[in-house]
Amino acid sequence: MASKDNFTAETKIKIRLDASANGCSGMFWRSKPDMNASVSAPDWPRNGAVFLGWKSQEHPGWVKVDHEKGYWMPIEQHGKPVCHFDAK
């Protein structure tokens, strides 16, 4: 079955991370679109970090991060947004 996602240079977007509404200083990367798939990597993004990626249609509520390790990030945590698409 073909993927619904179109992860190309043309569909890439800028994303700003801010998990402060949940009392967090940032978010760990995920190895797959699953909240329990946290990756303990030293380059996990802190609040205010801006990175590139794609909103996934195949996995609603997730972004595929443009990272050499193929990481994912949830758009929300506990009903509060952590990925913001108004990145400047």
CORFENNOR-V65933 format. One record per run of one state. SS is the DSSP state (a for helix, b for strand, c for the rest). FROM is the first residue (numbers start at 0). TO is the last residue. If there is no record, write none. Layout:
<<SS:FROM:TO> <SS:FROM:TO>>
This chain:
<<c:0:7> <a:8:10> <c:11:11> <b:12:16> <c:17:18> <a:19:21> <c:22:24> <b:25:25> <c:26:27> <b:28:29> <c:30:36> <b:37:38> <c:39:44> <b:45:45> <c:46:48> <b:49:54> <c:55:60> <b:61:64> <c:65:70> <b:71:73> <c:74:74> <b:75:76> <c:77:78> <b:79:80> <c:81:81> <b:82:83> <c:84:87>>
